[in-house]
Amino acid sequence: MSKTSLYIFPFKLSSTGDIVDGIMQPLPVFCRKQCDTKTCRDFYNKVCAQTGSKMCPYGFATITEDICGSLVTFTSLDVVGVSDRKLVQKRVTRKDYVPRLTRNDYTQMVEKMKKSVTLLGDYYTHKHNTLLAADDYQTKIDTLDNTFHELRKLNGRLKASVERMIASLDSNYDTSLSKDAKDIFAASQLITIRLSTYDLILNPNSTLNYIKSPIPIYKKFDKVARLLDYQAYESGAIIKISGNSYSTYECNDMVELLPYLLLDNAIKYTMWGKDIELQFSETGSRLVVKVISFSQRPSEHEINNLFDRCYRSKNVSAKTTGQGLGLYIARYICDANNISIDLKIGKKVETDNDGVKHSDFIVTLQFDGVVQNNVSL
């Protein structure tokens, strides 16, 4: 464990906190693997709140002591009369050090620890508080992670249901309900992006563990373009697609957020009456995708900063809401999947009725190593 070892035995300061290695006895390999299981969590919820000794479900002794006003739970011990010797021997490996202690030996060692704590009271109090604060923080993070995991599952079900609804409504030419369903889908995608933003900010390496699989890039962009067509219409724009691609690209499923991130940005910042172009060109094993909009123009020196987290151009209209996350997340996803992303601003400038300058805003994605498929789109 990376946390400070304060006592000679493995210990916990709270039922939900980590077990910290002891100075003399590190935590056994078996306990290190099992300590976060439901069996162990339920056990510690019962024993950490009051002094006393108990045998854990796996045969080890666990004893909670009052040390200068703080409850400290020593665990993974082999103490005569508390632990089950046979069970402990089954769990302990040659790499572990779990000495067999009589109750008297254990008591004498704890008394010496208590004297040390008394002599160095301020030091132990500070270390206790530091460990408890870290445990409390980790508990909150774990709770958020579990909550967001459930939200992702529910949001996934919502998106799947809405997509089926849109397909059914479109086939029956029910444009009013289809528009509402597409709005729900767009909101669902926003939830996905917000949850992904949380992952990227608090766990930047999370995307590295995602499984990669062949994904048809054109299909993903085409689908999102169709789902956002009414949103574009409300901004006075039409999404026009040129070119195509029958290829797939090996990447993780976070790449499916790219079409929404880039098209939503284009719709949000485009000038009224200007269309949005989605261009595909494929040469050999290289696929190039361009998203071109006539959007609010940033200053030349701001272009590279637009990929920074929470950065918004000073030239953006106050009427346009946003948090400066779209291009930041897009670049992060691209970097994690070996996709080149580039941004260029056109030279032509037009000003809208509010005095906001607009120019061509060209985002280019380059996918090297696409695999061609002989299946029609």
C-alpha positions as CSV (number, residue, x, y, z in Angstrom):
1,M,0.0,0.0,0.0
2,S,1.2,3.6,-0.7
3,K,-0.3,4.9,2.5
4,T,1.8,5.5,5.6
5,S,2.3,2.5,7.8
6,L,1.7,3.7,11.4
7,Y,1.4,0.4,13.2
8,I,3.2,-2.9,13.2
9,F,0.0,-4.8,12.0
10,P,-2.2,-4.2,9.0
11,F,-4.9,-1.7,10.0
12,K,-8.0,0.2,9.1
13,L,-9.3,3.5,10.5
14,S,-12.8,3.2,9.2
15,S,-15.1,0.5,7.8
16,T,-15.0,1.9,4.3
17,G,-11.3,2.9,4.3
18,D,-8.3,1.0,2.9
19,I,-6.3,-1.5,4.8
20,V,-2.8,-0.1,5.3
21,D,0.2,-2.4,5.5
22,G,1.8,-2.9,8.9
23,I,5.4,-2.0,9.6
24,M,6.2,-5.6,10.7
25,Q,3.5,-7.4,8.9
26,P,2.4,-6.4,5.4
27,L,-1.1,-7.3,4.3
28,P,-1.2,-10.9,3.0
29,V,-1.7,-11.4,-0.8
30,F,-5.0,-13.2,-0.2
31,C,-6.4,-10.3,1.9
32,R,-5.2,-7.7,-0.6
33,K,-7.3,-9.4,-3.3
34,Q,-10.4,-10.0,-1.1
35,C,-10.6,-6.8,1.0
36,D,-12.9,-5.0,-1.5
37,T,-15.4,-7.9,-1.9
38,K,-18.9,-7.7,-0.5
39,T,-18.0,-10.4,2.1
40,C,-15.2,-8.3,3.6
41,R,-17.0,-5.0,3.3
42,D,-20.0,-6.4,5.3
43,F,-17.7,-7.9,7.9
44,Y,-15.8,-4.6,8.4
45,N,-19.0,-2.6,8.7
46,K,-19.8,-4.7,11.8
47,V,-16.4,-4.8,13.5
48,C,-14.9,-1.4,12.9
49,A,-17.5,0.5,14.9
50,Q,-16.6,-0.9,18.3
51,T,-13.8,-2.4,20.3
52,G,-13.5,-6.2,20.4
53,S,-12.1,-9.2,18.6
54,K,-13.7,-11.3,15.8
55,M,-12.6,-14.0,13.3
56,C,-13.1,-12.8,9.7
57,P,-15.0,-15.0,7.2
58,Y,-11.7,-16.4,6.0
59,G,-10.2,-17.4,9.4
60,F,-8.0,-14.4,10.2
61,A,-8.2,-12.5,13.5
62,T,-9.5,-9.0,13.4
63,I,-9.3,-6.8,16.6
64,T,-10.5,-3.2,17.1
65,E,-8.6,-1.2,19.7
66,D,-9.2,2.2,21.3
67,I,-5.9,3.9,20.8
68,C,-5.8,7.3,22.4
69,G,-9.4,8.0,21.5
70,S,-9.3,6.6,18.0
71,L,-10.7,3.3,16.9
72,V,-8.1,1.3,15.0
73,T,-8.9,-2.1,13.5
74,F,-6.0,-4.5,13.2
75,T,-6.7,-7.3,10.7
76,S,-5.3,-10.3,8.8
77,L,-3.8,-11.6,12.1
78,D,-3.2,-15.1,13.4
79,V,-3.9,-14.8,17.1
80,V,-4.5,-17.9,19.3
81,G,-8.1,-18.1,20.4
82,V,-9.4,-15.7,17.8
83,S,-8.2,-16.9,14.4
84,D,-8.6,-20.4,12.8
85,R,-5.1,-21.7,12.3
86,K,-6.0,-24.2,9.6
87,L,-7.9,-21.7,7.5
88,V,-5.1,-19.1,7.9
89,Q,-2.5,-21.6,6.7
90,K,-4.6,-22.3,3.6
91,R,-4.7,-18.5,2.7
92,V,-1.1,-17.6,3.5
93,T,1.6,-18.0,0.8
94,R,5.4,-18.2,1.2
95,K,5.7,-14.5,0.3
96,D,3.5,-13.5,3.3
97,Y,4.6,-12.9,6.8
98,V,1.8,-13.7,9.3
99,P,3.3,-14.7,12.7
100,R,1.4,-16.9,15.1
101,L,0.8,-14.8,18.2
102,T,-0.5,-15.8,21.7
103,R,-3.1,-13.4,23.0
104,N,-0.5,-12.2,25.6
105,D,2.1,-11.5,22.8
106,Y,-0.5,-9.5,20.9
107,T,-1.6,-7.5,24.0
108,Q,2.0,-6.6,24.9
109,M,2.7,-5.4,21.3
110,V,-0.4,-3.3,21.3
111,E,0.5,-1.7,24.6
112,K,3.9,-0.7,23.3
113,M,2.1,0.9,20.3
114,K,-0.2,2.8,22.5
115,K,2.8,4.2,24.5
116,S,4.3,5.4,21.2
117,V,1.1,7.0,20.2
118,T,0.9,8.8,23.5
119,L,4.5,10.1,23.2
120,L,3.9,11.2,19.6
121,G,0.3,12.3,19.9
122,D,0.3,15.2,17.5
123,Y,2.1,13.2,14.8
124,Y,-0.4,10.3,15.0
125,T,-3.4,12.6,15.2
126,H,-2.2,14.3,12.0
127,K,-1.6,11.0,10.2
128,H,-5.0,9.6,11.3
129,N,-6.8,12.7,10.0
130,T,-4.9,12.5,6.7
131,L,-5.8,8.8,6.2
132,L,-9.4,9.4,7.2
133,A,-9.7,12.3,4.8
134,A,-8.3,10.1,2.0
135,D,-10.7,7.3,2.8
136,D,-13.6,9.7,2.8
137,Y,-12.6,11.1,-0.5
138,Q,-12.2,7.6,-2.1
139,T,-15.6,6.6,-0.7
140,K,-17.2,9.5,-2.4
141,I,-15.4,8.8,-5.7
142,D,-16.4,5.2,-5.6
143,T,-20.0,6.2,-4.9
144,L,-19.9,8.6,-7.9
145,D,-18.4,5.9,-10.1
146,N,-21.1,3.4,-9.2
147,T,-23.8,6.0,-9.7
148,F,-22.4,7.0,-13.1
149,H,-22.1,3.3,-14.1
150,E,-25.8,2.8,-13.5
151,L,-26.6,6.1,-15.4
152,R,-24.6,4.9,-18.4
153,K,-26.6,1.6,-18.5
154,L,-29.9,3.5,-18.2
155,N,-28.9,6.0,-20.8
156,G,-27.8,3.2,-23.1
157,R,-31.3,1.7,-22.8
158,L,-32.9,5.1,-23.4
159,K,-30.8,5.7,-26.6
160,A,-31.6,2.2,-28.0
161,S,-35.4,2.7,-27.4
162,V,-35.4,6.2,-28.9
163,E,-33.5,5.0,-32.0
164,R,-36.1,2.2,-32.5
165,M,-38.9,4.9,-32.1
166,I,-37.3,7.2,-34.6
167,A,-37.0,4.4,-37.2
168,S,-40.7,3.5,-36.6
169,L,-41.9,7.1,-36.8
170,D,-39.9,7.9,-39.9
171,S,-41.3,4.9,-41.7
172,N,-44.8,6.1,-40.8
173,Y,-44.0,9.7,-41.8
174,D,-44.9,11.0,-38.4
175,T,-42.7,14.1,-38.6
176,S,-43.9,15.8,-35.4
177,L,-43.2,12.8,-33.1
178,S,-40.0,12.0,-35.0
179,K,-38.7,15.5,-34.2
180,D,-39.5,15.0,-30.5
181,A,-37.8,11.6,-30.5
182,K,-34.7,13.1,-32.1
183,D,-34.6,15.8,-29.5
184,I,-34.7,13.1,-26.8
185,F,-31.8,11.3,-28.6
186,A,-29.8,14.5,-28.7
187,A,-30.3,15.0,-25.0
188,S,-29.3,11.4,-24.4
189,Q,-26.1,11.9,-26.3
190,L,-25.4,15.0,-24.2
191,I,-25.7,12.8,-21.0
192,T,-23.2,10.4,-22.6
193,I,-20.8,13.2,-23.3
194,R,-21.1,14.6,-19.7
195,L,-20.4,11.2,-18.2
196,S,-17.4,10.7,-20.5
197,T,-16.1,14.1,-19.6
198,Y,-16.2,13.0,-15.9
199,D,-14.2,10.0,-16.8
200,L,-11.6,11.9,-18.8
201,I,-11.1,14.6,-16.1
202,L,-10.9,12.3,-13.1
203,N,-9.5,9.3,-14.8
204,P,-7.5,10.4,-17.8
205,N,-6.2,6.9,-18.6
206,S,-9.7,5.3,-18.6
207,T,-9.9,5.2,-22.4
208,L,-6.7,3.2,-22.6
209,N,-8.5,0.2,-21.2
210,Y,-11.4,0.3,-23.7
211,I,-11.6,-2.7,-26.1
212,K,-11.1,-1.8,-29.7
213,S,-13.1,-3.2,-32.6
214,P,-13.8,-2.4,-36.2
215,I,-16.2,0.6,-36.5
216,P,-17.7,1.9,-39.7
217,I,-16.9,5.6,-39.5
218,Y,-19.2,6.8,-42.4
219,K,-22.2,5.0,-40.9
220,K,-21.7,6.6,-37.5
221,F,-21.5,10.2,-39.0
222,D,-24.4,9.5,-41.4
223,K,-26.6,8.3,-38.5
224,V,-25.8,11.3,-36.2
225,A,-26.3,13.7,-39.1
226,R,-29.8,12.3,-39.7
227,L,-30.7,12.5,-36.0
228,L,-29.5,16.1,-35.8
229,D,-31.2,17.3,-39.0
230,Y,-34.0,19.0,-37.1
231,Q,-31.6,20.6,-34.7
232,A,-29.7,22.0,-37.7
233,Y,-32.9,23.2,-39.3
234,E,-33.7,25.2,-36.1
235,S,-30.3,26.9,-36.5
236,G,-31.1,27.7,-40.2
237,A,-28.7,25.1,-41.5
238,I,-28.8,21.8,-43.5
239,I,-26.2,19.1,-43.0
240,K,-25.0,18.1,-46.5
241,I,-23.0,14.9,-46.9
242,S,-20.6,14.3,-49.9
243,G,-18.5,11.2,-50.6
244,N,-18.8,8.0,-48.7
245,S,-16.7,5.1,-47.2
246,Y,-17.3,1.4,-47.0
247,S,-14.3,0.9,-44.6
248,T,-14.0,0.3,-40.9
249,Y,-11.4,1.6,-38.4
250,E,-10.1,-0.3,-35.4
251,C,-10.9,1.9,-32.4
252,N,-12.8,2.0,-29.1
253,D,-16.5,2.8,-28.9
254,M,-15.8,6.3,-27.6
255,V,-15.1,7.3,-31.2
256,E,-18.9,7.1,-31.7
257,L,-19.1,10.4,-29.7
258,L,-17.0,12.2,-32.4
259,P,-19.8,12.7,-34.9
260,Y,-22.1,14.2,-32.3
261,L,-19.3,16.4,-30.7
262,L,-18.3,17.9,-34.0
263,L,-21.7,18.2,-35.6
264,D,-23.3,19.6,-32.4
265,N,-20.5,22.2,-32.3
266,A,-21.0,23.1,-35.9
267,I,-24.8,23.6,-35.4
268,K,-24.3,25.6,-32.3
269,Y,-21.8,28.1,-33.7
270,T,-22.9,28.3,-37.4
271,M,-24.2,31.5,-39.0
272,W,-27.9,31.5,-39.7
273,G,-28.7,30.4,-43.3
274,K,-25.3,28.7,-43.8
275,D,-25.2,24.9,-44.4
276,I,-22.9,22.4,-42.7
277,E,-20.8,20.2,-44.9
278,L,-19.7,16.7,-44.0
279,Q,-17.1,15.5,-46.6
280,F,-15.6,12.0,-46.9
281,S,-12.7,11.1,-49.1
282,E,-10.8,7.8,-49.0
283,T,-7.5,6.9,-50.7
284,G,-6.1,3.5,-50.1
285,S,-6.1,2.8,-46.4
286,R,-6.6,6.5,-45.4
287,L,-10.0,8.0,-44.7
288,V,-10.3,11.8,-44.4
289,V,-13.5,13.3,-42.8
290,K,-14.1,17.1,-42.8
291,V,-16.8,18.9,-40.9
292,I,-17.1,22.4,-42.4
293,S,-19.3,25.1,-41.0
294,F,-19.5,28.9,-41.3
295,S,-19.0,29.5,-37.6
296,Q,-18.1,32.3,-35.2
297,R,-14.5,33.2,-35.9
298,P,-11.9,33.0,-33.2
299,S,-8.7,35.1,-33.3
300,E,-5.7,33.5,-35.1
301,H,-3.8,33.1,-31.8
302,E,-6.7,31.3,-30.2
303,I,-6.9,28.4,-32.7
304,N,-4.6,26.0,-30.8
305,N,-6.2,27.0,-27.5
306,L,-9.7,25.8,-28.7
307,F,-8.6,22.2,-28.0
308,D,-7.9,23.1,-24.3
309,R,-10.4,22.1,-21.6
310,C,-13.0,24.8,-20.9
311,Y,-11.4,27.3,-23.3
312,R,-13.9,29.4,-25.3
313,S,-12.9,32.1,-27.8
314,K,-13.3,35.6,-26.6
315,N,-15.1,36.3,-29.9
316,V,-17.9,33.9,-29.2
317,S,-21.3,35.5,-28.8
318,A,-22.6,35.7,-25.3
319,K,-25.9,34.2,-26.7
320,T,-24.2,30.9,-27.5
321,T,-24.0,28.6,-24.6
322,G,-21.2,26.2,-24.1
323,Q,-18.5,25.0,-21.7
324,G,-15.5,24.7,-24.0
325,L,-15.4,20.9,-23.8
326,G,-16.4,19.7,-27.3
327,L,-13.1,20.0,-29.1
328,Y,-11.2,19.1,-25.9
329,I,-13.0,15.7,-25.7
330,A,-12.8,15.2,-29.4
331,R,-9.0,15.6,-29.4
332,Y,-8.7,13.3,-26.4
333,I,-10.7,10.6,-28.1
334,C,-8.6,11.0,-31.3
335,D,-5.3,10.8,-29.4
336,A,-6.4,7.6,-27.7
337,N,-7.3,6.1,-31.1
338,N,-4.4,7.3,-33.3
339,I,-6.7,9.6,-35.2
340,S,-5.3,12.9,-36.5
341,I,-7.4,16.0,-35.8
342,D,-6.8,19.4,-37.3
343,L,-8.6,22.8,-37.2
344,K,-8.3,25.6,-39.8
345,I,-10.2,28.9,-40.2
346,G,-11.1,30.3,-43.6
347,K,-10.1,33.8,-44.8
348,K,-13.5,34.9,-45.9
349,V,-15.3,36.9,-43.1
350,E,-19.0,37.8,-42.8
351,T,-20.7,39.6,-39.9
352,D,-24.1,38.7,-38.6
353,N,-26.8,41.1,-37.3
354,D,-25.3,41.0,-33.8
355,G,-21.9,42.1,-35.1
356,V,-20.3,38.6,-34.6
357,K,-17.7,37.7,-37.3
358,H,-18.0,34.3,-39.0
359,S,-15.7,32.3,-41.2
360,D,-15.3,28.7,-42.5
361,F,-14.5,26.5,-39.5
362,I,-12.9,23.3,-40.9
363,V,-12.3,20.3,-38.6
364,T,-10.4,17.5,-40.3
365,L,-10.1,13.9,-39.1
366,Q,-7.6,11.6,-40.7
367,F,-8.0,7.8,-40.1
368,D,-4.9,5.8,-41.2
369,G,-5.2,2.1,-41.6
370,V,-8.9,1.7,-42.5
371,V,-10.0,-1.7,-43.7
372,Q,-12.1,-1.7,-46.8
373,N,-15.3,-3.9,-46.8
374,N,-17.2,-5.0,-49.8
375,V,-20.5,-4.5,-48.1
376,S,-22.8,-1.8,-49.3
377,L,-23.8,1.0,-46.9
